[in-house]
Amino acid sequence: MGLPSTRDDARLLTHADAAAMAAQLPDNNHPAPGAGGLPLPRTIVEAMSMLAFARQQGVTAFWAASPNTESGDVHMHWPTEDSSTLIFRKDESRCILIASGLGPRAHMYAHIKPCDSKQASGLLTVAAAAVRNAH
C-alpha cells in the first residue's frame, strides 16, 4: 500500500528517529563506507544521486547528517531554493531536512528545521555491506 505524494500527513520521522533507523546495519562485521549514518554527500553529484534515489522510492522528505562545524561554517552540496547550496552555520542547533513540496514533480531542497519535528517521510542511508576478497 502506498500513499500518494500529494498527501503531507505521511511525514512522521524526527531526526532522532531517522538516525536510530540508519544505525541499524545488515552486516556489522563488514559495513560499507558511510554505513550507519544519515547522508552527508561529499560532492554535488553524490547529493543529486541521493535526491534522485529518494524521488524514485517515493520519499518526499528525509533528514541528512549535520557536518562537523569545529572549524566554522560548512558549505554543503545540498541545493537550496535560491539556487545556491546550503551553508550550515557553526552554532546551528537545528537539523538538515531535504524536502519537496507536494506533488510528484516538486523539486527537493535543503531546509534547516527543528530536529524534534516530525517532517521526514522516509530514510536515506548507506546500508549495504562491503564484501572483501579473501586472497
N, CA, C and O atoms as CSV, one atom per row, in Angstrom:
chain,resi,resn,atom,element,x,y,z
A,1,MET,N,N,0.839,-1.173,0.000
A,1,MET,CA,C,0.000,0.000,0.000
A,1,MET,C,C,0.887,1.239,0.000
A,1,MET,O,O,1.873,1.298,0.735
A,2,GLY,N,N,0.558,2.184,-0.782
A,2,GLY,CA,C,1.313,3.423,-0.836
A,2,GLY,C,C,0.403,4.618,-0.682
A,2,GLY,O,O,-0.791,4.554,-0.976
A,3,LEU,N,N,0.975,5.699,-0.220
A,3,LEU,CA,C,0.233,6.950,-0.101
A,3,LEU,C,C,0.629,7.864,-1.245
A,3,LEU,O,O,1.805,7.917,-1.604
A,4,PRO,N,N,-0.310,8.577,-1.823
A,4,PRO,CA,C,0.043,9.491,-2.906
A,4,PRO,C,C,0.942,10.614,-2.407
A,4,PRO,O,O,0.854,11.019,-1.247
A,5,SER,N,N,1.799,11.113,-3.278
A,5,SER,CA,C,2.739,12.161,-2.893
A,5,SER,C,C,2.062,13.500,-2.662
A,5,SER,O,O,2.713,14.452,-2.231
A,6,THR,N,N,0.785,13.593,-2.935
A,6,THR,CA,C,0.060,14.839,-2.692
A,6,THR,C,C,-0.399,14.948,-1.247
A,6,THR,O,O,-0.976,15.965,-0.861
A,7,ARG,N,N,-0.155,13.921,-0.441
A,7,ARG,CA,C,-0.521,13.948,0.980
A,7,ARG,C,C,0.675,14.394,1.808
A,7,ARG,O,O,1.795,13.929,1.596
A,8,ASP,N,N,0.433,15.288,2.744
A,8,ASP,CA,C,1.503,15.786,3.604
A,8,ASP,C,C,1.494,15.130,4.980
A,8,ASP,O,O,2.368,15.422,5.796
A,9,ASP,N,N,0.531,14.252,5.260
A,9,ASP,CA,C,0.449,13.640,6.585
A,9,ASP,C,C,1.275,12.362,6.703
A,9,ASP,O,O,1.156,11.644,7.696
A,10,ALA,N,N,2.100,12.070,5.719
A,10,ALA,CA,C,2.967,10.892,5.768
A,10,ALA,C,C,4.334,11.230,6.350
A,10,ALA,O,O,5.202,10.361,6.430
A,11,ARG,N,N,4.533,12.459,6.749
A,11,ARG,CA,C,5.816,12.875,7.327
A,11,ARG,C,C,5.786,12.616,8.827
A,11,ARG,O,O,5.180,13.372,9.587
A,12,LEU,N,N,6.450,11.535,9.247
A,12,LEU,CA,C,6.319,11.037,10.610
A,12,LEU,C,C,7.616,10.937,11.389
A,12,LEU,O,O,7.575,10.702,12.596
A,13,LEU,N,N,8.770,11.106,10.746
A,13,LEU,CA,C,10.048,10.843,11.399
A,13,LEU,C,C,10.747,12.112,11.869
A,13,LEU,O,O,10.852,13.088,11.126
A,14,THR,N,N,11.228,12.086,13.120
A,14,THR,CA,C,12.093,13.149,13.617
A,14,THR,C,C,13.528,12.811,13.204
A,14,THR,O,O,13.793,11.725,12.688
A,15,HIS,N,N,14.439,13.740,13.432
A,15,HIS,CA,C,15.848,13.480,13.125
A,15,HIS,C,C,16.370,12.309,13.958
A,15,HIS,O,O,17.098,11.463,13.440
A,16,ALA,N,N,16.010,12.251,15.232
A,16,ALA,CA,C,16.457,11.151,16.104
A,16,ALA,C,C,15.910,9.811,15.617
A,16,ALA,O,O,16.622,8.806,15.646
A,17,ASP,N,N,14.654,9.787,15.170
A,17,ASP,CA,C,14.075,8.550,14.618
A,17,ASP,C,C,14.899,8.069,13.429
A,17,ASP,O,O,15.261,6.896,13.344
A,18,ALA,N,N,15.190,8.994,12.511
A,18,ALA,CA,C,15.935,8.639,11.296
A,18,ALA,C,C,17.347,8.174,11.634
A,18,ALA,O,O,17.828,7.195,11.063
A,19,ALA,N,N,18.017,8.867,12.556
A,19,ALA,CA,C,19.380,8.482,12.940
A,19,ALA,C,C,19.397,7.094,13.571
A,19,ALA,O,O,20.299,6.302,13.298
A,20,ALA,N,N,18.411,6.793,14.411
A,20,ALA,CA,C,18.343,5.471,15.048
A,20,ALA,C,C,18.104,4.381,14.010
A,20,ALA,O,O,18.696,3.305,14.096
A,21,MET,N,N,17.253,4.646,13.043
A,21,MET,CA,C,16.986,3.660,11.988
A,21,MET,C,C,18.220,3.472,11.103
A,21,MET,O,O,18.527,2.351,10.698
A,22,ALA,N,N,18.919,4.548,10.808
A,22,ALA,CA,C,20.110,4.473,9.959
A,22,ALA,C,C,21.234,3.699,10.638
A,22,ALA,O,O,22.079,3.114,9.962
A,23,ALA,N,N,21.251,3.693,11.952
A,23,ALA,CA,C,22.313,3.000,12.693
A,23,ALA,C,C,22.197,1.480,12.616
A,23,ALA,O,O,23.137,0.767,12.968
A,24,GLN,N,N,21.055,0.985,12.158
A,24,GLN,CA,C,20.851,-0.458,12.032
A,24,GLN,C,C,21.558,-0.950,10.773
A,24,GLN,O,O,21.181,-0.583,9.660
A,25,LEU,N,N,22.586,-1.784,10.953
A,25,LEU,CA,C,23.381,-2.278,9.826
A,25,LEU,C,C,23.056,-3.733,9.521
A,25,LEU,O,O,22.847,-4.522,10.442
A,26,PRO,N,N,23.010,-4.101,8.239
A,26,PRO,CA,C,22.755,-5.501,7.894
A,26,PRO,C,C,23.944,-6.411,8.197
A,26,PRO,O,O,23.764,-7.610,8.408
A,27,ASP,N,N,25.144,-5.860,8.220
A,27,ASP,CA,C,26.339,-6.666,8.476
A,27,ASP,C,C,27.328,-5.821,9.261
A,27,ASP,O,O,28.078,-5.036,8.681
A,28,ASN,N,N,27.331,-5.980,10.584
A,28,ASN,CA,C,28.216,-5.189,11.439
A,28,ASN,C,C,29.688,-5.525,11.261
A,28,ASN,O,O,30.548,-4.716,11.611
A,29,ASN,N,N,29.998,-6.699,10.725
A,29,ASN,CA,C,31.389,-7.116,10.543
A,29,ASN,C,C,32.052,-6.474,9.330
A,29,ASN,O,O,33.271,-6.303,9.311
A,30,HIS,N,N,31.268,-6.120,8.325
A,30,HIS,CA,C,31.808,-5.540,7.086
A,30,HIS,C,C,30.934,-4.376,6.616
A,30,HIS,O,O,30.346,-4.442,5.537
A,31,PRO,N,N,30.845,-3.319,7.412
A,31,PRO,CA,C,29.987,-2.204,6.989
A,31,PRO,C,C,30.579,-1.454,5.797
A,31,PRO,O,O,31.797,-1.331,5.664
A,32,ALA,N,N,29.707,-0.962,4.948
A,32,ALA,CA,C,30.126,-0.156,3.808
A,32,ALA,C,C,30.584,1.215,4.308
A,32,ALA,O,O,30.137,1.658,5.366
A,33,PRO,N,N,31.474,1.900,3.564
A,33,PRO,CA,C,31.890,3.248,3.972
A,33,PRO,C,C,30.671,4.165,4.118
A,33,PRO,O,O,29.844,4.257,3.211
A,34,GLY,N,N,30.571,4.823,5.237
A,34,GLY,CA,C,29.444,5.716,5.486
A,34,GLY,C,C,28.226,5.043,6.064
A,34,GLY,O,O,27.236,5.710,6.366
A,35,ALA,N,N,28.277,3.729,6.225
A,35,ALA,CA,C,27.118,2.998,6.742
A,35,ALA,C,C,26.855,3.366,8.191
A,35,ALA,O,O,27.770,3.703,8.943
A,36,GLY,N,N,25.595,3.295,8.560
A,36,GLY,CA,C,25.209,3.552,9.939
A,36,GLY,C,C,24.898,4.996,10.238
A,36,GLY,O,O,24.742,5.360,11.404
A,37,GLY,N,N,24.802,5.825,9.227
A,37,GLY,CA,C,24.517,7.239,9.444
A,37,GLY,C,C,23.603,7.809,8.392
A,37,GLY,O,O,23.272,7.152,7.405
A,38,LEU,N,N,23.204,9.033,8.615
A,38,LEU,CA,C,22.378,9.752,7.648
A,38,LEU,C,C,23.265,10.294,6.533
A,38,LEU,O,O,24.475,10.422,6.722
A,39,PRO,N,N,22.694,10.613,5.382
A,39,PRO,CA,C,23.508,11.034,4.238
A,39,PRO,C,C,24.243,12.356,4.451
A,39,PRO,O,O,23.684,13.329,4.955
A,40,LEU,N,N,25.506,12.357,4.053
A,40,LEU,CA,C,26.364,13.535,4.093
A,40,LEU,C,C,27.183,13.510,2.807
A,40,LEU,O,O,28.312,13.018,2.800
A,41,PRO,N,N,26.619,14.040,1.713
A,41,PRO,CA,C,27.294,13.931,0.411
A,41,PRO,C,C,28.621,14.676,0.358
A,41,PRO,O,O,28.773,15.757,0.926
A,42,ARG,N,N,29.583,14.064,-0.345
A,42,ARG,CA,C,30.915,14.653,-0.498
A,42,ARG,C,C,31.033,15.499,-1.758
A,42,ARG,O,O,31.957,16.303,-1.881
A,43,THR,N,N,30.100,15.323,-2.698
A,43,THR,CA,C,30.123,16.082,-3.950
A,43,THR,C,C,28.696,16.433,-4.349
A,43,THR,O,O,27.738,15.876,-3.815
A,44,ILE,N,N,28.563,17.356,-5.285
A,44,ILE,CA,C,27.237,17.708,-5.801
A,44,ILE,C,C,26.623,16.523,-6.547
A,44,ILE,O,O,25.408,16.330,-6.513
A,45,VAL,N,N,27.453,15.735,-7.214
A,45,VAL,CA,C,26.951,14.557,-7.927
A,45,VAL,C,C,26.364,13.554,-6.934
A,45,VAL,O,O,25.307,12.974,-7.180
A,46,GLU,N,N,27.051,13.357,-5.823
A,46,GLU,CA,C,26.547,12.451,-4.794
A,46,GLU,C,C,25.227,12.970,-4.220
A,46,GLU,O,O,24.296,12.191,-4.010
A,47,ALA,N,N,25.140,14.268,-3.967
A,47,ALA,CA,C,23.905,14.858,-3.450
A,47,ALA,C,C,22.756,14.676,-4.437
A,47,ALA,O,O,21.651,14.305,-4.039
A,48,MET,N,N,23.003,14.931,-5.712
A,48,MET,CA,C,21.953,14.790,-6.726
A,48,MET,C,C,21.529,13.330,-6.878
A,48,MET,O,O,20.354,13.050,-7.114
A,49,SER,N,N,22.466,12.409,-6.748
A,49,SER,CA,C,22.135,10.980,-6.814
A,49,SER,C,C,21.226,10.592,-5.655
A,49,SER,O,O,20.289,9.812,-5.828
A,50,MET,N,N,21.505,11.135,-4.481
A,50,MET,CA,C,20.663,10.851,-3.315
A,50,MET,C,C,19.255,11.408,-3.511
A,50,MET,O,O,18.273,10.749,-3.168
A,51,LEU,N,N,19.155,12.611,-4.058
A,51,LEU,CA,C,17.840,13.194,-4.319
A,51,LEU,C,C,17.077,12.349,-5.328
A,51,LEU,O,O,15.885,12.096,-5.155
A,52,ALA,N,N,17.759,11.914,-6.376
A,52,ALA,CA,C,17.110,11.089,-7.404
A,52,ALA,C,C,16.629,9.765,-6.824
A,52,ALA,O,O,15.526,9.313,-7.130
A,53,PHE,N,N,17.454,9.146,-5.989
A,53,PHE,CA,C,17.062,7.881,-5.378
A,53,PHE,C,C,15.851,8.069,-4.471
A,53,PHE,O,O,14.928,7.255,-4.484
A,54,ALA,N,N,15.854,9.135,-3.689
A,54,ALA,CA,C,14.713,9.407,-2.805
A,54,ALA,C,C,13.436,9.555,-3.623
A,54,ALA,O,O,12.404,8.976,-3.283
A,55,ARG,N,N,13.508,10.325,-4.693
A,55,ARG,CA,C,12.329,10.539,-5.535
A,55,ARG,C,C,11.868,9.237,-6.173
A,55,ARG,O,O,10.669,8.970,-6.249
A,56,GLN,N,N,12.814,8.430,-6.630
A,56,GLN,CA,C,12.491,7.145,-7.256
A,56,GLN,C,C,11.740,6.239,-6.275
A,56,GLN,O,O,10.847,5.490,-6.672
A,57,GLN,N,N,12.107,6.313,-4.997
A,57,GLN,CA,C,11.488,5.466,-3.978
A,57,GLN,C,C,10.235,6.082,-3.354
A,57,GLN,O,O,9.627,5.478,-2.470
A,58,GLY,N,N,9.849,7.262,-3.798
A,58,GLY,CA,C,8.640,7.906,-3.294
A,58,GLY,C,C,8.829,8.672,-1.999
A,58,GLY,O,O,7.849,9.031,-1.346
A,59,VAL,N,N,10.080,8.930,-1.615
A,59,VAL,CA,C,10.361,9.700,-0.400
A,59,VAL,C,C,10.290,11.185,-0.746
A,59,VAL,O,O,10.983,11.650,-1.651
A,60,THR,N,N,9.453,11.927,-0.023
A,60,THR,CA,C,9.312,13.356,-0.304
A,60,THR,C,C,10.091,14.229,0.676
A,60,THR,O,O,10.257,15.426,0.443
A,61,ALA,N,N,10.575,13.629,1.783
A,61,ALA,CA,C,11.364,14.377,2.758
A,61,ALA,C,C,12.214,13.407,3.566
A,61,ALA,O,O,11.724,12.367,4.007
A,62,PHE,N,N,13.497,13.746,3.763
A,62,PHE,CA,C,14.377,12.923,4.587
A,62,PHE,C,C,15.379,13.803,5.316
A,62,PHE,O,O,15.716,14.896,4.860
A,63,TRP,N,N,15.855,13.307,6.464
A,63,TRP,CA,C,16.852,14.022,7.256
A,63,TRP,C,C,18.248,13.693,6.737
A,63,TRP,O,O,18.508,12.576,6.292
A,64,ALA,N,N,19.129,14.665,6.799
A,64,ALA,CA,C,20.529,14.479,6.407
A,64,ALA,C,C,21.416,14.663,7.636
A,64,ALA,O,O,20.984,15.212,8.651
A,65,ALA,N,N,22.643,14.204,7.532
A,65,ALA,CA,C,23.605,14.363,8.619
A,65,ALA,C,C,24.083,15.811,8.680
A,65,ALA,O,O,24.168,16.497,7.662
A,66,SER,N,N,24.386,16.250,9.874
A,66,SER,CA,C,24.968,17.581,10.062
A,66,SER,C,C,26.489,17.450,10.002
A,66,SER,O,O,27.051,16.499,10.543
A,67,PRO,N,N,27.153,18.396,9.349
A,67,PRO,CA,C,28.609,18.319,9.232
A,67,PRO,C,C,29.315,18.767,10.513
A,67,PRO,O,O,28.699,19.368,11.393
A,68,ASN,N,N,30.584,18.474,10.606
A,68,ASN,CA,C,31.418,18.945,11.706
A,68,ASN,C,C,31.694,20.436,11.466
A,68,ASN,O,O,32.236,20.816,10.428
A,69,THR,N,N,31.318,21.262,12.427
A,69,THR,CA,C,31.488,22.712,12.270
A,69,THR,C,C,32.549,23.288,13.201
A,69,THR,O,O,32.555,24.492,13.459
A,70,GLU,N,N,33.444,22.446,13.707
A,70,GLU,CA,C,34.501,22.935,14.608
A,70,GLU,C,C,35.322,24.057,13.998
A,70,GLU,O,O,35.731,24.983,14.699
A,71,SER,N,N,35.566,23.979,12.696
A,71,SER,CA,C,36.403,24.980,12.022
A,71,SER,C,C,35.600,26.137,11.451
A,71,SER,O,O,36.161,27.003,10.779
A,72,GLY,N,N,34.291,26.169,11.705
A,72,GLY,CA,C,33.469,27.254,11.192
A,72,GLY,C,C,32.325,26.752,10.329
A,72,GLY,O,O,32.021,25.560,10.305
A,73,ASP,N,N,31.690,27.689,9.615
A,73,ASP,CA,C,30.571,27.359,8.740
A,73,ASP,C,C,31.008,26.364,7.670
A,73,ASP,O,O,32.155,26.379,7.223
A,74,VAL,N,N,30.084,25.504,7.269
A,74,VAL,CA,C,30.393,24.486,6.261
A,74,VAL,C,C,29.496,24.691,5.045
A,74,VAL,O,O,28.271,24.727,5.164
A,75,HIS,N,N,30.113,24.822,3.886
A,75,HIS,CA,C,29.381,24.904,2.620
A,75,HIS,C,C,29.110,23.472,2.170
A,75,HIS,O,O,30.036,22.704,1.909
A,76,MET,N,N,27.843,23.129,2.084
A,76,MET,CA,C,27.451,21.762,1.771
A,76,MET,C,C,27.065,21.636,0.299
A,76,MET,O,O,27.104,22.615,-0.446
A,77,HIS,N,N,26.693,20.428,-0.112
A,77,HIS,CA,C,26.349,20.174,-1.515
A,77,HIS,C,C,24.843,20.076,-1.750
A,77,HIS,O,O,24.410,19.881,-2.886
A,78,TRP,N,N,24.039,20.207,-0.692
A,78,TRP,CA,C,22.589,20.155,-0.855
A,78,TRP,C,C,22.082,21.441,-1.503
A,78,TRP,O,O,22.493,22.527,-1.093
A,79,PRO,N,N,21.204,21.353,-2.499
A,79,PRO,CA,C,20.657,22.565,-3.128
A,79,PRO,C,C,19.616,23.240,-2.238
A,79,PRO,O,O,18.921,22.588,-1.459
A,80,THR,N,N,19.528,24.560,-2.375
A,80,THR,CA,C,18.515,25.334,-1.657
A,80,THR,C,C,17.592,26.000,-2.668
A,80,THR,O,O,17.882,26.025,-3.864
A,81,GLU,N,N,16.494,26.533,-2.187
A,81,GLU,CA,C,15.502,27.121,-3.088
A,81,GLU,C,C,16.000,28.360,-3.829
A,81,GLU,O,O,15.423,28.728,-4.852
A,82,ASP,N,N,17.051,29.009,-3.341
A,82,ASP,CA,C,17.563,30.208,-4.011
A,82,ASP,C,C,18.676,29.878,-5.012
A,82,ASP,O,O,19.453,30.756,-5.389
A,83,SER,N,N,18.752,28.623,-5.436
A,83,SER,CA,C,19.711,28.149,-6.453
A,83,SER,C,C,21.155,28.148,-5.969
A,83,SER,O,O,22.077,28.106,-6.783
A,84,SER,N,N,21.362,28.193,-4.675
A,84,SER,CA,C,22.708,28.061,-4.135
A,84,SER,C,C,22.784,26.718,-3.409
A,84,SER,O,O,21.887,25.887,-3.543
A,85,THR,N,N,23.842,26.511,-2.650
A,85,THR,CA,C,23.934,25.306,-1.834
A,85,THR,C,C,23.883,25.709,-0.366
A,85,THR,O,O,24.203,26.842,-0.005
A,86,LEU,N,N,23.481,24.773,0.460
A,86,LEU,CA,C,23.272,25.034,1.877
A,86,LEU,C,C,24.578,25.386,2.589
A,86,LEU,O,O,25.610,24.752,2.371
A,87,ILE,N,N,24.513,26.392,3.432
A,87,ILE,CA,C,25.622,26.724,4.331
A,87,ILE,C,C,25.146,26.387,5.739
A,87,ILE,O,O,24.179,26.967,6.234
A,88,PHE,N,N,25.833,25.446,6.377
A,88,PHE,CA,C,25.483,25.039,7.733
A,88,PHE,C,C,26.362,25.837,8.679
A,88,PHE,O,O,27.583,25.680,8.680
A,89,ARG,N,N,25.746,26.694,9.487
A,89,ARG,CA,C,26.457,27.628,10.357
A,89,ARG,C,C,27.063,26.934,11.572
A,89,ARG,O,O,26.542,25.925,12.049
A,90,LYS,N,N,28.157,27.481,12.061
A,90,LYS,CA,C,28.910,26.885,13.163
A,90,LYS,C,C,28.059,26.620,14.399
A,90,LYS,O,O,28.181,25.549,14.992
A,91,ASP,N,N,27.216,27.538,14.804
A,91,ASP,CA,C,26.450,27.391,16.033
A,91,ASP,C,C,25.020,26.899,15.797
A,91,ASP,O,O,24.158,27.081,16.657
A,92,GLU,N,N,24.762,26.285,14.657
A,92,GLU,CA,C,23.413,25.819,14.329
A,92,GLU,C,C,23.020,24.637,15.201
A,92,GLU,O,O,23.783,23.679,15.330
A,93,SER,N,N,21.839,24.697,15.800
A,93,SER,CA,C,21.366,23.591,16.640
A,93,SER,C,C,20.238,22.819,15.965
A,93,SER,O,O,19.832,21.760,16.444
A,94,ARG,N,N,19.735,23.346,14.861
A,94,ARG,CA,C,18.674,22.646,14.129
A,94,ARG,C,C,19.305,21.637,13.171
A,94,ARG,O,O,20.529,21.540,13.077
A,95,CYS,N,N,18.462,20.891,12.465
A,95,CYS,CA,C,18.937,19.812,11.598
A,95,CYS,C,C,18.592,20.080,10.134
A,95,CYS,O,O,17.790,20.958,9.814
A,96,ILE,N,N,19.217,19.302,9.263
A,96,ILE,CA,C,19.027,19.458,7.817
A,96,ILE,C,C,17.946,18.504,7.338
A,96,ILE,O,O,18.060,17.288,7.493
A,97,LEU,N,N,16.901,19.066,6.758
A,97,LEU,CA,C,15.825,18.294,6.153
A,97,LEU,C,C,15.853,18.553,4.654
A,97,LEU,O,O,15.857,19.704,4.218
A,98,ILE,N,N,15.871,17.496,3.877
A,98,ILE,CA,C,15.769,17.610,2.426
A,98,ILE,C,C,14.325,17.280,2.094
A,98,ILE,O,O,13.863,16.174,2.379
A,99,ALA,N,N,13.602,18.223,1.494
A,99,ALA,CA,C,12.173,18.022,1.278
A,99,ALA,C,C,11.701,18.698,0.007
A,99,ALA,O,O,12.283,19.674,-0.468
A,100,SER,N,N,10.623,18.142,-0.527
A,100,SER,CA,C,9.977,18.741,-1.691
A,100,SER,C,C,8.635,19.289,-1.268
A,100,SER,O,O,8.146,19.022,-0.170
A,101,GLY,N,N,8.056,20.054,-2.157
A,101,GLY,CA,C,6.680,20.462,-1.947
A,101,GLY,C,C,5.788,19.270,-2.255
A,101,GLY,O,O,6.284,18.177,-2.529
A,102,LEU,N,N,4.520,19.466,-2.215
A,102,LEU,CA,C,3.599,18.376,-2.506
A,102,LEU,C,C,3.544,18.125,-4.009
A,102,LEU,O,O,3.665,19.056,-4.805
A,103,GLY,N,N,3.364,16.889,-4.384
A,103,GLY,CA,C,3.257,16.524,-5.793
A,103,GLY,C,C,4.497,15.812,-6.276
A,103,GLY,O,O,5.597,16.052,-5.777
A,104,PRO,N,N,4.324,14.940,-7.242
A,104,PRO,CA,C,5.441,14.114,-7.719
A,104,PRO,C,C,6.508,14.873,-8.494
A,104,PRO,O,O,7.607,14.351,-8.678
A,105,ARG,N,N,6.224,16.082,-8.951
A,105,ARG,CA,C,7.203,16.828,-9.752
A,105,ARG,C,C,7.817,18.011,-9.006
A,105,ARG,O,O,8.584,18.778,-9.589
A,106,ALA,N,N,7.494,18.164,-7.744
A,106,ALA,CA,C,8.050,19.269,-6.954
A,106,ALA,C,C,9.532,19.009,-6.690
A,106,ALA,O,O,9.927,17.877,-6.412
A,107,HIS,N,N,10.335,20.037,-6.775
A,107,HIS,CA,C,11.781,19.909,-6.562
A,107,HIS,C,C,12.100,19.706,-5.087
A,107,HIS,O,O,11.337,20.123,-4.216
A,108,MET,N,N,13.243,19.059,-4.811
A,108,MET,CA,C,13.691,18.843,-3.438
A,108,MET,C,C,14.785,19.852,-3.110
A,108,MET,O,O,15.694,20.088,-3.905
A,109,TYR,N,N,14.674,20.443,-1.916
A,109,TYR,CA,C,15.647,21.426,-1.464
A,109,TYR,C,C,16.015,21.160,-0.009
A,109,TYR,O,O,15.279,20.494,0.719
A,110,ALA,N,N,17.165,21.691,0.404
A,110,ALA,CA,C,17.612,21.588,1.788
A,110,ALA,C,C,16.974,22.706,2.612
A,110,ALA,O,O,16.852,23.845,2.164
A,111,HIS,N,N,16.573,22.345,3.824
A,111,HIS,CA,C,15.974,23.286,4.766
A,111,HIS,C,C,16.589,23.030,6.136
A,111,HIS,O,O,16.997,21.908,6.434
A,112,ILE,N,N,16.656,24.051,6.958
A,112,ILE,CA,C,17.081,23.906,8.348
A,112,ILE,C,C,15.801,23.896,9.182
A,112,ILE,O,O,15.031,24.856,9.173
A,113,LYS,N,N,15.588,22.787,9.906
A,113,LYS,CA,C,14.342,22.600,10.664
A,113,LYS,C,C,14.641,22.112,12.074
A,113,LYS,O,O,15.712,21.558,12.321
A,114,PRO,N,N,13.706,22.310,13.004
A,114,PRO,CA,C,13.898,21.781,14.355
A,114,PRO,C,C,14.067,20.260,14.311
A,114,PRO,O,O,13.300,19.568,13.643
A,115,CYS,N,N,15.059,19.751,15.015
A,115,CYS,CA,C,15.384,18.323,14.970
A,115,CYS,C,C,14.262,17.444,15.500
A,115,CYS,O,O,14.125,16.293,15.085
A,116,ASP,N,N,13.456,17.980,16.417
A,116,ASP,CA,C,12.408,17.153,17.020
A,116,ASP,C,C,11.076,17.233,16.281
A,116,ASP,O,O,10.076,16.685,16.744
A,117,SER,N,N,11.059,17.913,15.135
A,117,SER,CA,C,9.824,17.990,14.356
A,117,SER,C,C,9.686,16.753,13.477
A,117,SER,O,O,10.664,16.266,12.912
A,118,LYS,N,N,8.476,16.259,13.372
A,118,LYS,CA,C,8.195,15.067,12.558
A,118,LYS,C,C,7.946,15.519,11.129
A,118,LYS,O,O,6.814,15.816,10.748
A,119,GLN,N,N,9.027,15.569,10.332
A,119,GLN,CA,C,8.898,16.124,8.987
A,119,GLN,C,C,9.387,15.209,7.878
A,119,GLN,O,O,9.187,15.522,6.705
A,120,ALA,N,N,10.024,14.087,8.207
A,120,ALA,CA,C,10.534,13.203,7.158
A,120,ALA,C,C,9.535,12.101,6.843
A,120,ALA,O,O,8.878,11.564,7.735
A,121,SER,N,N,9.433,11.774,5.565
A,121,SER,CA,C,8.531,10.714,5.122
A,121,SER,C,C,9.281,9.414,4.848
A,121,SER,O,O,8.661,8.374,4.625
A,122,GLY,N,N,10.593,9.469,4.863
A,122,GLY,CA,C,11.394,8.282,4.571
A,122,GLY,C,C,12.810,8.464,5.067
A,122,GLY,O,O,13.137,9.453,5.723
A,123,LEU,N,N,13.639,7.498,4.744
A,123,LEU,CA,C,15.008,7.448,5.246
A,123,LEU,C,C,15.966,7.164,4.103
A,123,LEU,O,O,15.708,6.291,3.274
A,124,LEU,N,N,17.064,7.892,4.056
A,124,LEU,CA,C,18.165,7.585,3.145
A,124,LEU,C,C,19.392,7.313,3.991
A,124,LEU,O,O,19.718,8.085,4.893
A,125,THR,N,N,20.069,6.221,3.701
A,125,THR,CA,C,21.285,5.859,4.418
A,125,THR,C,C,22.069,4.868,3.580
A,125,THR,O,O,21.536,4.268,2.647
A,126,VAL,N,N,23.337,4.702,3.921
A,126,VAL,CA,C,24.154,3.665,3.303
A,126,VAL,C,C,23.997,2.437,4.184
A,126,VAL,O,O,24.382,2.456,5.353
A,127,ALA,N,N,23.439,1.383,3.637
A,127,ALA,CA,C,23.185,0.194,4.448
A,127,ALA,C,C,23.831,-1.063,3.889
A,127,ALA,O,O,23.906,-2.073,4.589
A,128,ALA,N,N,24.290,-1.030,2.673
A,128,ALA,CA,C,24.849,-2.241,2.060
A,128,ALA,C,C,26.168,-2.613,2.711
A,128,ALA,O,O,26.950,-1.744,3.097
A,129,ALA,N,N,26.404,-3.890,2.826
A,129,ALA,CA,C,27.660,-4.363,3.402
A,129,ALA,C,C,28.710,-4.505,2.311
A,129,ALA,O,O,28.412,-4.938,1.198
A,130,ALA,N,N,29.917,-4.143,2.637
A,130,ALA,CA,C,31.031,-4.294,1.688
A,130,ALA,C,C,31.522,-5.737,1.756
A,130,ALA,O,O,31.498,-6.363,2.816
A,131,VAL,N,N,31.960,-6.245,0.632
A,131,VAL,CA,C,32.473,-7.620,0.577
A,131,VAL,C,C,33.962,-7.558,0.297
A,131,VAL,O,O,34.406,-6.880,-0.629
A,132,ARG,N,N,34.720,-8.268,1.100
A,132,ARG,CA,C,36.170,-8.322,0.903
A,132,ARG,C,C,36.536,-9.645,0.242
A,132,ARG,O,O,35.979,-10.695,0.562
A,133,ASN,N,N,37.471,-9.570,-0.673
A,133,ASN,CA,C,38.005,-10.778,-1.283
A,133,ASN,C,C,39.018,-11.409,-0.339
A,133,ASN,O,O,39.887,-10.714,0.186
A,134,ALA,N,N,38.920,-12.689,-0.122
A,134,ALA,CA,C,39.861,-13.397,0.741
A,134,ALA,C,C,40.925,-14.064,-0.127
A,134,ALA,O,O,40.786,-15.229,-0.502
A,135,HIS,N,N,41.971,-13.334,-0.439
A,135,HIS,CA,C,43.049,-13.896,-1.270
A,135,HIS,C,C,44.213,-14.244,-0.430
A,135,HIS,O,O,45.221,-14.731,-0.942
